[in-house]
Amino acid sequence: MKSVVAGLVVMGVGALPFVAFDREGAAAVDSSMQERPGHYRLSVAGREGSCGIAKGKAAGGRAEIELAADCILITPHLSQARYWQEGADGDVAFEAADGRIIAEFYAADGVAYESFRPAAPLMALTVK
């Protein structure tokens, strides 16, 4: 029984993010674990893998986006997405160069954004 408990403790510790404490006792997160602003991971329900999306600097509420090549393999309809457009309510739209909406996402709990258009497949953007 003790070996089972010890094994669970070791496994549990390995699953926790690395947190150190500074001299004042405040938690300091390892710098390699910090989020990179404008970098997201796209996951698609029912499809294996995920891919990276980088959001450029915004100008007029719209920013250029760069999709990793594997994004097109996971969900081909995103191949036309060129811009990240943020709405006043926090929703995000991926737009084509001609202004057509390719996909729309809303701010969600647990992930940064979840798609609502297209309705399927469900896509999730998480901060990288």
C-alpha positions as semicolon CSV with decimal commas, in nm:
position;residue;x (nm);y (nm);z (nm)
1;M;0,000;0,000;0,000
2;K;0,283;0,240;0,085
3;S;0,443;0,182;-0,255
4;V;0,114;0,264;-0,430
5;V;0,078;0,588;-0,235
6;A;0,443;0,676;-0,299
7;G;0,395;0,607;-0,672
8;L;0,090;0,830;-0,686
9;V;0,275;1,109;-0,508
10;V;0,568;1,085;-0,751
11;M;0,333;1,081;-1,051
12;G;0,136;1,375;-0,914
13;V;0,447;1,584;-0,856
14;G;0,564;1,516;-1,212
15;A;0,235;1,646;-1,352
16;L;0,251;1,982;-1,171
17;P;0,397;2,285;-1,348
18;F;0,738;2,387;-1,219
19;V;0,699;2,652;-0,951
20;A;0,983;2,787;-0,740
21;F;0,972;3,028;-0,450
22;D;1,178;3,345;-0,425
23;R;1,337;3,469;-0,103
24;E;1,017;3,642;0,008
25;G;0,823;3,318;-0,031
26;A;0,621;3,430;-0,335
27;A;0,573;3,177;-0,612
28;A;0,782;3,239;-0,922
29;V;0,688;3,047;-1,236
30;D;0,968;2,907;-1,450
31;S;1,017;3,150;-1,742
32;S;0,987;2,867;-1,995
33;M;0,627;2,815;-1,875
34;Q;0,516;3,176;-1,927
35;E;0,265;3,257;-2,201
36;R;0,380;3,425;-2,520
37;P;0,135;3,702;-2,611
38;G;-0,023;3,655;-2,952
39;H;0,066;3,286;-2,983
40;Y;-0,213;3,030;-2,978
41;R;-0,257;2,657;-3,024
42;L;-0,553;2,548;-3,240
43;S;-0,718;2,213;-3,163
44;V;-1,002;2,066;-3,368
45;A;-1,254;1,821;-3,220
46;G;-1,230;1,475;-3,372
47;R;-0,896;1,540;-3,539
48;E;-0,552;1,443;-3,420
49;G;-0,288;1,701;-3,349
50;S;-0,292;2,075;-3,308
51;C;-0,116;2,365;-3,473
52;G;0,020;2,709;-3,397
53;I;-0,130;3,045;-3,483
54;A;0,059;3,371;-3,436
55;K;-0,129;3,699;-3,412
56;G;0,061;4,008;-3,528
57;K;0,031;4,361;-3,396
58;A;-0,319;4,502;-3,419
59;A;-0,401;4,806;-3,628
60;G;-0,757;4,934;-3,623
61;G;-0,886;4,630;-3,431
62;R;-0,747;4,390;-3,691
63;A;-0,419;4,198;-3,693
64;E;-0,255;3,974;-3,947
65;I;-0,236;3,609;-3,850
66;E;0,016;3,345;-3,944
67;L;-0,101;2,984;-3,946
68;A;0,148;2,700;-3,921
69;A;0,137;2,468;-4,223
70;D;-0,015;2,188;-4,016
71;C;-0,323;2,408;-3,948
72;I;-0,420;2,367;-4,312
73;L;-0,386;1,990;-4,281
74;I;-0,606;1,982;-3,970
75;T;-0,875;2,216;-4,105
76;P;-0,832;2,313;-4,472
77;H;-1,096;2,590;-4,473
78;L;-0,864;2,807;-4,259
79;S;-0,620;2,833;-4,552
80;Q;-0,788;3,160;-4,654
81;A;-0,769;3,322;-4,309
82;R;-0,548;3,632;-4,314
83;Y;-0,671;3,853;-4,031
84;W;-0,768;3,833;-3,662
85;Q;-1,056;4,072;-3,598
86;E;-1,158;4,137;-3,235
87;G;-1,510;4,250;-3,155
88;A;-1,608;4,483;-2,872
89;D;-1,755;4,184;-2,684
90;G;-1,427;3,987;-2,697
91;D;-1,530;3,761;-2,984
92;V;-1,268;3,690;-3,250
93;A;-1,321;3,642;-3,623
94;F;-1,071;3,504;-3,873
95;E;-1,117;3,699;-4,196
96;A;-1,010;3,630;-4,553
97;A;-0,822;3,898;-4,748
98;D;-1,152;4,005;-4,907
99;G;-1,321;4,052;-4,565
100;R;-1,524;3,728;-4,562
101;I;-1,550;3,564;-4,220
102;I;-1,378;3,223;-4,224
103;A;-1,432;3,132;-3,856
104;E;-1,566;3,298;-3,541
105;F;-1,469;3,230;-3,180
106;Y;-1,603;3,343;-2,843
107;A;-1,412;3,383;-2,518
108;A;-1,456;3,060;-2,321
109;D;-1,382;2,918;-1,979
110;G;-1,083;2,687;-1,961
111;V;-0,960;2,772;-2,311
112;A;-0,896;3,111;-2,461
113;Y;-1,161;3,077;-2,735
114;E;-1,407;2,821;-2,876
115;S;-1,554;2,837;-3,223
116;F;-1,921;2,896;-3,296
117;R;-1,890;2,939;-3,671
118;P;-1,852;2,712;-3,850
119;A;-2,066;2,502;-3,618
120;A;-1,861;2,191;-3,694
121;P;-1,597;2,092;-3,632
122;L;-1,559;2,258;-3,293
123;M;-1,227;2,441;-3,270
124;A;-1,047;2,568;-2,961
125;L;-0,772;2,828;-2,933
126;T;-0,553;2,814;-2,623
127;V;-0,272;3,049;-2,529
128;K;0,059;2,890;-2,615
